[in-house]
Amino acid sequence: MKPSSVVVHVPHASTVIPEAERSVFKIDLADELLKMTDHYCDELFCGDSPSVVFPVSRLVCDPERFRDDARESMSSVGMGAVYTRTHDGTILRTFDAAARERILKTWYDPHHAALTAAVQSALDGTGRCLIVDGHSFPPQPLPYEPDRNPDRPDFCIGTDPYHTPDRLTETAIRFLQSCGYTVSVNSPFVGTLVPMCFYQKDARVSSIMIEINRRLYMTADGRRNGDFLQIRAVLQKLLNTLSFAV
């Protein structure tokens, strides 16, 4: 099989809460899972390219955050790598430093090791790597979100000054607009993930975050809508187009 330069990363699609992690939560998790999960993003984004999908819910651990809360802006609202607060600021769970470290070693570290290995494999096979960081977002801002603008686009493109070449951003915008969608850059969400061993060190690693408005593919109660397969086809064509832009 021909090596791929593209690695798809999907960190927030799972709703799995392992039994060993359940006892510390202070609330019924059904509504929080509905609101905070990037539902079906594994199905939407994953195709022929290698993919790394986080196996448990972000409510257990969020691999998209910096491991160190001192570097993570979302830790100020209780949503660092290990959440303590819900989308509306309610207490989600409490734990001590030892419990936090156990969670990180169990879930965060193995996921980042797998992502790093996938990126290195792409570099070894093709000399370059494009990480496509696949997410979704709710049609209206949730209380924890810094961007309060209710006029949300169909797609948000997240970029990094070092790892997202302008041509990559421009290609994504042109493609999505040609399909009739509205697009914004770094609004309502900002940035894109790169493993720390490459972060701001290796320009062969490019990264772009693709965030899709959930109204395009699912219902408010979490079911796929009639446009789901069309949206998946669009995203697969987008990934193929982006692979030629780096």
Backbone bond lengths (Angstrom), bond angles and torsions (degrees), N, CA, C in turn:
res aa  C-N    CA-C-N  psi(-1)  N-CA   C-N-CA  omega(-1)  CA-C   N-CA-C  phi
1 M - - - 1.466 - - 1.526 109.59 -
2 K 1.323 117.13 136.78 1.454 121.78 179.90 1.526 110.21 -66.88
3 P 1.345 116.99 132.47 1.479 118.96 179.01 1.523 110.83 -60.64
4 S 1.331 115.74 147.03 1.458 121.44 179.14 1.515 109.64 -105.01
5 S 1.338 116.04 141.00 1.459 120.43 174.97 1.525 112.04 -89.88
6 V 1.338 116.92 -5.81 1.460 122.15 -176.71 1.527 110.45 -102.36
7 V 1.327 116.35 133.90 1.464 122.45 171.56 1.526 107.33 -123.46
8 V 1.318 116.34 123.73 1.464 121.86 178.20 1.523 108.64 -92.87
9 H 1.319 115.35 128.94 1.460 121.04 179.12 1.523 109.17 -117.30
10 V 1.333 116.79 124.08 1.472 122.13 179.78 1.529 108.13 -127.60
11 P 1.337 117.68 100.48 1.466 120.12 -173.87 1.519 116.83 -92.46
12 H 1.354 118.48 -17.18 1.469 119.06 -166.36 1.529 113.82 -125.94
13 A 1.327 118.43 20.97 1.465 119.84 -175.30 1.525 114.10 -87.80
14 S 1.313 117.65 -19.55 1.472 120.13 -173.82 1.530 112.30 -79.07
15 T 1.326 114.86 146.61 1.473 121.67 171.45 1.526 111.47 -110.53
16 V 1.313 117.15 10.01 1.466 121.63 -174.77 1.528 110.70 -75.81
17 I 1.330 115.80 125.95 1.463 122.93 171.38 1.531 106.22 -116.50
18 P 1.326 119.03 102.81 1.469 119.89 -178.77 1.531 111.47 -57.51
19 E 1.310 115.64 146.28 1.464 120.97 -176.79 1.526 111.10 -55.80
20 A 1.315 117.05 -37.06 1.461 120.80 -178.04 1.524 112.94 -66.10
21 E 1.340 117.19 -18.26 1.466 121.02 -177.60 1.524 112.95 -100.65
22 R 1.318 118.26 -8.04 1.463 120.97 -169.75 1.524 114.61 -72.38
23 S 1.309 117.75 -32.69 1.465 120.29 -167.76 1.523 113.59 -65.63
24 V 1.334 118.94 -23.13 1.468 120.38 -175.34 1.524 113.19 -84.43
25 F 1.325 117.64 -12.85 1.461 119.69 -177.40 1.526 110.64 -75.29
26 K 1.342 115.75 140.64 1.457 122.39 -173.82 1.524 113.30 -98.06
27 I 1.333 118.05 -5.49 1.461 121.31 -174.55 1.521 110.26 -131.66
28 D 1.337 115.43 164.27 1.458 121.17 166.73 1.521 106.95 -68.67
29 L 1.315 117.65 127.11 1.459 121.25 -169.74 1.529 114.62 -88.05
30 A 1.329 118.53 -5.20 1.465 120.52 -171.93 1.529 112.16 -58.92
31 D 1.331 117.52 -49.38 1.462 120.19 -177.75 1.527 111.03 -68.95
32 E 1.316 116.32 -38.39 1.476 119.33 179.86 1.524 110.89 -65.61
33 L 1.307 116.81 -39.81 1.470 120.23 176.51 1.527 111.17 -63.71
34 L 1.323 116.95 -40.69 1.464 120.22 178.76 1.522 110.82 -60.77
35 K 1.313 116.79 -43.91 1.455 121.05 -175.06 1.530 113.27 -78.00
36 M 1.321 117.48 -35.23 1.462 120.56 -168.92 1.524 114.65 -99.13
37 T 1.315 117.76 -13.01 1.465 120.25 -178.32 1.525 111.35 -82.87
38 D 1.326 116.18 139.76 1.467 121.41 171.05 1.533 107.57 -84.89
39 H 1.309 114.86 74.89 1.457 121.79 -170.87 1.526 111.95 -55.65
40 Y 1.353 114.86 132.61 1.470 123.98 173.03 1.530 114.26 66.82
41 C 1.337 118.42 8.37 1.462 117.91 -178.87 1.527 111.83 -65.56
42 D 1.322 118.23 -26.57 1.456 119.40 174.19 1.526 110.44 -63.68
43 E 1.330 117.35 -40.75 1.461 120.97 178.03 1.527 111.87 -70.22
44 L 1.325 116.58 -37.44 1.455 120.88 -175.63 1.523 112.49 -72.35
45 F 1.322 116.64 -41.89 1.463 120.43 -171.81 1.523 113.97 -94.99
46 C 1.320 117.91 -32.99 1.460 119.96 -173.62 1.522 110.64 -79.84
47 G 1.321 115.26 130.21 1.462 121.13 -179.74 1.507 109.64 -146.43
48 D 1.332 116.53 -118.68 1.466 120.48 -177.11 1.528 113.14 -80.91
49 S 1.322 118.17 -22.49 1.465 120.85 -177.58 1.524 110.84 -78.74
50 P 1.333 117.87 152.58 1.465 119.98 173.11 1.523 110.47 -55.95
51 S 1.317 116.22 143.63 1.460 119.90 -177.85 1.516 110.36 -136.41
52 V 1.321 115.11 150.74 1.467 122.67 175.99 1.523 106.32 -126.98
53 V 1.322 116.37 111.39 1.469 122.85 -175.33 1.523 108.58 -115.45
54 F 1.329 116.04 126.51 1.464 119.72 179.38 1.523 108.85 -67.05
55 P 1.356 118.35 130.13 1.470 120.08 -169.54 1.511 115.83 -82.40
56 V 1.341 118.04 -12.85 1.463 120.19 -178.43 1.522 109.78 -126.67
57 S 1.321 115.87 168.53 1.462 121.03 -177.95 1.527 111.57 -65.41
58 R 1.310 114.70 149.59 1.465 120.89 173.60 1.518 111.92 -62.58
59 L 1.336 118.06 -17.91 1.467 121.03 176.13 1.530 111.20 -68.41
60 V 1.327 116.33 -24.56 1.461 120.74 173.59 1.519 109.83 -78.36
61 C 1.320 115.71 -48.00 1.456 122.16 -177.06 1.527 107.24 -165.11
62 D 1.316 116.82 142.01 1.458 120.66 -178.39 1.526 110.17 -113.11
63 P 1.335 117.45 105.01 1.464 120.35 -176.80 1.524 113.33 -74.14
64 E 1.329 117.18 -7.66 1.469 120.78 179.79 1.532 111.43 -82.34
65 R 1.307 117.74 -11.44 1.456 121.91 -179.57 1.536 110.25 -91.03
66 F 1.334 115.55 158.72 1.459 119.30 168.77 1.521 108.78 -63.87
67 R 1.315 116.18 144.05 1.466 120.78 -179.89 1.528 110.87 -64.10
68 D 1.309 115.84 -37.52 1.456 122.63 -178.36 1.526 109.53 -89.43
69 D 1.316 117.37 117.38 1.466 120.90 -179.27 1.526 112.70 -58.71
70 A 1.322 117.41 -26.78 1.457 120.16 179.97 1.527 111.87 -65.45
71 R 1.328 117.18 -21.43 1.466 121.61 179.03 1.523 112.37 -99.04
72 E 1.323 117.33 -6.96 1.462 121.91 -171.24 1.524 111.21 -106.21
73 S 1.328 116.48 115.02 1.468 120.63 -177.30 1.526 112.25 -64.40
74 M 1.341 117.50 -33.16 1.459 120.08 -177.34 1.528 112.75 -72.32
75 S 1.315 117.84 -10.62 1.464 119.36 176.15 1.524 111.33 -64.95
76 S 1.333 117.09 -20.49 1.472 120.73 179.76 1.525 111.92 -68.00
77 V 1.339 118.11 -20.23 1.464 121.74 176.82 1.529 111.14 -111.31
78 G 1.348 116.26 20.89 1.454 120.38 178.05 1.505 114.03 75.81
79 M 1.343 117.32 23.82 1.463 121.06 -178.92 1.521 110.68 -130.12
80 G 1.337 114.71 52.90 1.452 119.75 169.09 1.516 109.26 -78.71
81 A 1.305 117.16 -152.15 1.467 120.14 -177.91 1.527 111.87 -63.13
82 V 1.332 117.03 -29.16 1.471 121.36 176.49 1.525 107.37 -125.06
83 Y 1.329 116.54 109.68 1.467 121.37 -172.16 1.532 112.02 -69.24
84 T 1.337 114.17 142.37 1.462 120.92 171.03 1.525 111.71 -116.81
85 R 1.359 117.03 -11.86 1.455 121.99 -177.26 1.525 110.55 -128.74
86 T 1.326 115.81 157.02 1.456 122.37 177.93 1.529 110.40 -88.89
87 H 1.331 115.60 -175.86 1.466 121.21 -179.05 1.525 112.44 -62.40
88 D 1.355 117.25 -24.01 1.468 120.31 -179.15 1.527 112.45 -110.98
89 G 1.329 117.42 13.19 1.456 121.14 175.62 1.512 115.96 91.13
90 T 1.339 117.61 -1.00 1.464 120.81 176.02 1.528 109.99 -66.37
91 I 1.336 116.67 148.06 1.468 119.91 176.74 1.523 109.62 -64.19
92 L 1.320 115.59 124.69 1.460 122.02 179.58 1.521 111.24 -90.68
93 R 1.341 116.34 -44.68 1.458 122.94 -179.92 1.525 108.77 -168.66
94 T 1.307 115.06 165.55 1.461 121.27 174.15 1.519 108.31 -127.66
95 F 1.324 116.08 149.77 1.466 120.78 179.17 1.519 108.35 -162.36
96 D 1.324 116.07 162.78 1.455 120.34 177.41 1.527 109.88 -98.10
97 A 1.317 116.70 179.32 1.462 120.94 -176.31 1.523 111.88 -62.03
98 A 1.316 116.73 -36.49 1.463 119.56 -179.92 1.528 111.33 -65.94
99 A 1.334 116.83 -40.77 1.463 120.56 178.80 1.529 110.48 -66.25
100 R 1.320 116.57 -40.54 1.466 120.14 177.34 1.527 110.70 -59.48
101 E 1.324 116.37 -45.67 1.459 119.81 -178.81 1.526 111.46 -65.47
102 R 1.321 116.83 -36.74 1.474 119.49 176.64 1.516 111.00 -61.35
103 I 1.345 116.89 -44.60 1.466 121.10 179.32 1.530 110.69 -61.21
104 L 1.319 116.29 -44.24 1.461 120.23 -179.30 1.526 111.36 -64.04
105 K 1.312 117.12 -42.04 1.462 120.07 -179.47 1.528 111.70 -69.95
106 T 1.329 115.78 -30.56 1.471 119.78 -178.75 1.517 112.10 -77.13
107 W 1.328 117.72 -40.03 1.461 121.30 -171.00 1.524 114.53 -117.40
108 Y 1.317 116.63 -47.95 1.470 120.95 -174.31 1.533 111.99 -68.18
109 D 1.310 116.30 -52.84 1.463 120.26 -174.16 1.530 113.06 -63.50
110 P 1.338 120.08 -45.63 1.469 118.89 177.79 1.532 113.13 -62.42
111 H 1.339 116.37 -36.20 1.471 119.21 178.85 1.524 110.44 -64.65
112 H 1.308 117.35 -45.91 1.459 119.72 -179.66 1.524 111.56 -68.06
113 A 1.318 117.35 -31.92 1.462 119.76 174.46 1.525 110.86 -64.49
114 A 1.341 116.73 -40.35 1.464 120.68 178.19 1.524 111.63 -66.39
115 L 1.339 116.53 -40.87 1.462 120.12 178.69 1.529 110.63 -66.46
116 T 1.311 116.74 -43.36 1.461 120.50 177.65 1.527 110.89 -59.63
117 A 1.331 117.02 -43.08 1.465 121.06 179.06 1.524 111.40 -63.64
118 A 1.331 117.31 -39.39 1.468 120.56 179.28 1.524 110.89 -65.94
119 V 1.326 117.31 -41.02 1.462 121.20 178.02 1.524 110.09 -65.13
120 Q 1.330 116.75 -44.52 1.460 120.01 179.88 1.528 110.92 -62.88
121 S 1.320 117.15 -37.72 1.464 120.90 178.17 1.530 111.14 -62.81
122 A 1.345 116.03 -40.88 1.469 119.59 176.63 1.523 110.99 -64.04
123 L 1.316 116.92 -41.66 1.471 120.43 178.45 1.527 110.72 -64.05
124 D 1.312 116.38 -42.46 1.465 120.10 -179.80 1.525 111.59 -65.11
125 G 1.343 115.43 -35.93 1.455 119.62 -175.39 1.510 114.83 -85.40
126 T 1.340 116.88 -30.21 1.475 119.74 -172.53 1.526 113.39 -130.37
127 G 1.313 117.63 -11.12 1.455 120.96 -178.86 1.517 114.56 83.86
128 R 1.324 116.60 1.78 1.457 120.73 179.22 1.528 108.58 -155.77
129 C 1.317 115.71 166.71 1.464 119.77 176.49 1.515 109.60 -150.06
130 L 1.312 115.65 135.87 1.461 122.66 170.58 1.515 108.31 -114.09
131 I 1.329 116.34 117.57 1.462 121.71 173.21 1.517 108.09 -90.93
132 V 1.323 116.91 124.02 1.461 122.38 172.25 1.522 107.13 -105.11
133 D 1.321 115.30 112.18 1.462 123.29 -173.90 1.532 107.46 -94.22
134 G 1.338 117.24 103.40 1.458 121.65 -169.25 1.516 114.08 -95.28
135 H 1.345 115.60 124.37 1.462 122.13 -176.89 1.531 110.89 -140.96
136 S 1.339 114.52 171.71 1.464 120.99 167.92 1.524 108.19 -136.06
137 F 1.334 115.94 167.78 1.464 119.71 178.35 1.518 109.98 -144.99
138 P 1.341 116.95 152.64 1.467 120.83 -177.45 1.519 111.55 -72.17
139 P 1.334 117.36 154.41 1.472 120.48 -178.69 1.515 114.18 -62.22
140 Q 1.327 117.26 -27.86 1.462 121.59 178.20 1.526 109.36 -122.39
141 P 1.331 117.89 147.02 1.468 120.25 -178.32 1.523 111.76 -60.31
142 L 1.326 115.99 137.43 1.455 121.25 170.89 1.530 108.96 -84.27
143 P 1.337 118.24 157.25 1.466 120.31 -172.95 1.524 115.15 -56.34
144 Y 1.328 118.43 -30.08 1.466 120.05 -176.67 1.527 112.84 -79.19
145 E 1.331 118.41 -14.08 1.460 120.90 -170.95 1.531 111.39 -76.75
146 P 1.323 117.80 131.71 1.470 120.61 179.67 1.528 113.35 -64.60
147 D 1.340 117.34 -35.65 1.470 121.12 -178.82 1.526 108.73 -84.20
148 R 1.331 116.94 110.83 1.456 122.24 -174.60 1.528 113.14 -97.49
149 N 1.318 118.17 2.72 1.467 121.31 -178.48 1.534 109.27 -63.69
150 P 1.347 118.50 119.35 1.466 120.14 -178.23 1.530 113.43 -77.24
151 D 1.328 116.94 -12.95 1.465 121.28 -179.38 1.523 108.82 -86.79
152 R 1.305 116.19 87.70 1.461 121.24 -171.86 1.527 111.29 -96.83
153 P 1.334 116.61 141.71 1.464 120.05 179.97 1.526 111.60 -75.82
154 D 1.325 115.31 174.82 1.463 119.89 173.44 1.527 110.88 -73.21
155 F 1.323 115.65 -38.22 1.458 121.35 -179.76 1.520 110.18 -134.09
156 C 1.327 115.02 144.10 1.460 122.10 171.69 1.527 107.58 -117.93
157 I 1.320 116.05 131.38 1.454 122.17 176.08 1.526 107.96 -103.77
158 G 1.334 116.93 122.49 1.451 121.10 177.34 1.520 110.43 -102.35
159 T 1.326 116.47 137.90 1.458 120.98 -174.91 1.520 111.66 -130.75
160 D 1.322 114.97 163.99 1.459 123.00 173.49 1.526 107.40 -126.89
161 P 1.346 118.25 134.84 1.467 120.22 -175.75 1.526 113.96 -57.24
162 Y 1.329 117.29 -31.46 1.462 121.19 -177.31 1.526 111.93 -91.20
163 H 1.325 116.81 -38.86 1.467 120.41 -168.23 1.532 114.62 -104.21
164 T 1.321 118.42 0.32 1.470 119.82 179.60 1.522 109.77 -120.37
165 P 1.329 117.78 96.44 1.464 119.91 177.12 1.525 111.16 -60.75
166 D 1.326 116.30 148.59 1.464 120.40 -179.65 1.524 111.63 -56.69
167 R 1.324 116.59 -38.21 1.468 119.08 -177.49 1.523 111.54 -64.30
168 L 1.330 116.94 -29.26 1.465 120.67 178.26 1.520 110.07 -69.12
169 T 1.325 116.41 -46.98 1.464 121.01 177.55 1.517 110.94 -61.45
170 E 1.321 116.21 -45.57 1.465 120.96 -178.32 1.518 111.59 -63.72
171 T 1.331 116.87 -37.90 1.469 120.32 178.73 1.522 110.84 -64.68
172 A 1.331 116.83 -43.25 1.466 120.51 179.09 1.523 111.05 -62.88
173 I 1.327 116.78 -44.24 1.464 120.59 -179.49 1.522 110.53 -62.66
174 R 1.319 117.11 -48.58 1.473 120.77 -177.95 1.518 111.09 -60.38
175 F 1.331 116.08 -44.08 1.458 119.03 -178.21 1.520 111.10 -62.61
176 L 1.319 117.25 -50.12 1.463 120.50 -176.50 1.523 111.95 -66.35
177 Q 1.322 117.51 -39.47 1.460 120.31 176.98 1.524 111.31 -65.75
178 S 1.325 117.30 -34.51 1.461 120.22 177.90 1.527 111.67 -66.65
179 C 1.345 116.37 -21.75 1.470 121.89 176.66 1.528 111.73 -88.57
180 G 1.327 116.75 -0.49 1.460 121.09 176.45 1.517 115.43 93.60
181 Y 1.337 117.53 13.71 1.459 120.32 -177.06 1.529 111.33 -100.02
182 T 1.328 115.14 153.45 1.458 120.30 172.40 1.529 108.75 -87.26
183 V 1.330 115.87 144.45 1.462 121.22 -173.27 1.523 109.52 -137.77
184 S 1.328 116.94 139.58 1.458 121.65 170.40 1.524 108.75 -129.12
185 V 1.327 115.64 161.18 1.461 121.36 179.97 1.526 108.95 -114.60
186 N 1.327 115.07 124.40 1.473 122.71 179.45 1.528 112.92 56.40
187 S 1.321 115.48 34.29 1.457 121.93 175.42 1.535 108.13 -158.28
188 P 1.321 117.76 123.76 1.460 129.18 10.03 1.529 115.62 -84.30
189 F 1.343 118.37 -2.25 1.464 120.00 179.89 1.518 110.25 -125.68
190 V 1.337 114.69 151.97 1.463 121.68 -169.00 1.525 110.64 -121.48
191 G 1.333 115.35 142.46 1.452 120.64 167.60 1.508 114.89 92.84
192 T 1.317 115.53 179.83 1.457 122.96 179.21 1.525 108.28 -159.79
193 L 1.309 116.97 150.78 1.463 121.31 -170.04 1.530 112.38 -85.54
194 V 1.335 114.79 140.48 1.462 123.28 170.08 1.525 106.86 -139.55
195 P 1.339 119.13 132.72 1.468 119.98 177.27 1.531 111.55 -56.75
196 M 1.326 115.97 146.23 1.454 120.33 -170.30 1.525 113.71 -62.24
197 C 1.313 118.46 -30.40 1.464 118.62 -178.53 1.524 112.44 -70.66
198 F 1.342 117.33 -15.48 1.462 121.71 176.12 1.529 112.78 -108.06
199 Y 1.321 116.32 -14.64 1.460 121.64 -169.19 1.530 111.85 -62.82
200 Q 1.325 114.83 118.99 1.464 123.71 -179.66 1.528 112.90 57.56
201 K 1.347 115.09 25.49 1.457 121.02 179.19 1.527 112.81 -126.14
202 D 1.317 117.58 -32.89 1.461 120.99 -171.66 1.530 109.71 -126.65
203 A 1.320 116.53 104.41 1.464 121.47 -176.84 1.522 112.43 -72.73
204 R 1.334 117.51 -8.68 1.470 119.26 174.89 1.521 111.29 -70.64
205 V 1.337 116.31 -17.49 1.466 121.67 179.04 1.522 108.83 -96.35
206 S 1.323 115.26 114.02 1.463 121.58 174.13 1.522 108.85 -104.18
207 S 1.327 115.61 156.44 1.462 119.31 179.40 1.519 109.86 -150.29
208 I 1.314 115.27 143.39 1.459 121.13 175.76 1.526 108.19 -145.37
209 M 1.303 115.53 135.61 1.462 120.28 176.08 1.525 109.12 -95.85
210 I 1.312 115.53 131.68 1.467 122.11 174.85 1.521 107.58 -114.80
211 E 1.322 116.81 113.84 1.466 123.21 178.08 1.524 108.26 -110.94
212 I 1.322 116.05 128.23 1.465 121.13 -178.73 1.525 110.15 -112.79
213 N 1.325 116.37 134.83 1.451 121.96 177.87 1.530 109.03 -66.89
214 R 1.327 116.98 126.50 1.471 120.66 -174.32 1.521 113.04 -63.36
215 R 1.333 117.21 -21.87 1.462 118.37 179.68 1.528 111.80 -62.41
216 L 1.336 116.86 -20.04 1.463 120.63 -177.51 1.517 112.66 -74.97
217 Y 1.339 117.92 -25.08 1.463 117.74 -170.57 1.530 115.02 -135.08
218 M 1.347 118.51 -6.73 1.454 118.69 -177.92 1.520 111.18 -143.94
219 T 1.320 115.21 162.99 1.454 122.24 178.89 1.529 109.52 -88.09
220 A 1.316 116.19 167.09 1.461 121.00 -177.94 1.528 112.74 -63.69
221 D 1.332 116.33 -25.06 1.465 119.15 -179.89 1.533 112.69 -95.83
222 G 1.336 116.94 11.64 1.454 120.29 169.44 1.507 117.04 95.96
223 R 1.332 118.67 14.72 1.472 120.86 178.45 1.529 110.55 -100.23
224 R 1.330 116.47 151.37 1.460 120.78 173.64 1.524 108.80 -62.87
225 N 1.324 117.25 138.58 1.471 118.78 176.05 1.524 110.70 -98.39
226 G 1.318 117.02 -175.74 1.451 121.33 -174.38 1.513 115.22 -68.29
227 D 1.337 117.51 -14.15 1.459 121.78 -179.61 1.522 112.86 -96.88
228 F 1.321 117.23 5.18 1.463 120.51 -172.77 1.528 111.91 -57.16
229 L 1.304 117.94 -50.23 1.463 120.94 -176.41 1.528 111.65 -66.82
230 Q 1.318 116.74 -34.73 1.465 120.07 176.44 1.530 110.36 -63.82
231 I 1.333 116.24 -44.16 1.464 120.08 179.69 1.523 110.24 -64.56
232 R 1.323 117.43 -39.44 1.460 119.20 177.87 1.525 110.52 -62.32
233 A 1.311 117.24 -41.59 1.465 120.27 179.11 1.528 111.09 -63.05
234 V 1.321 116.68 -40.49 1.472 120.89 177.76 1.524 110.34 -60.98
235 L 1.324 116.64 -45.68 1.459 119.92 -178.03 1.525 111.55 -66.23
236 Q 1.317 117.40 -37.78 1.457 118.94 178.55 1.532 111.33 -66.78
237 K 1.317 117.19 -37.36 1.470 120.69 175.46 1.529 110.51 -67.01
238 L 1.334 116.11 -37.92 1.458 119.90 177.94 1.531 110.57 -62.41
239 L 1.320 118.09 -46.13 1.447 120.88 179.61 1.524 111.25 -59.97
240 N 1.306 116.59 -41.83 1.458 119.97 178.26 1.532 110.92 -63.73
241 T 1.333 116.48 -40.63 1.470 120.87 178.80 1.519 110.49 -64.66
242 L 1.331 117.15 -43.10 1.459 120.49 -178.56 1.531 112.14 -65.82
243 S 1.322 116.60 -28.96 1.458 119.15 -178.17 1.533 112.08 -63.59
244 F 1.327 116.86 -21.88 1.452 121.17 178.56 1.532 113.09 -93.78
245 A 1.338 116.65 0.48 1.465 120.59 -174.43 1.530 112.48 -99.39
246 V 1.345 116.77 -0.22 1.474 119.59 -179.52 1.523 109.98 -122.20
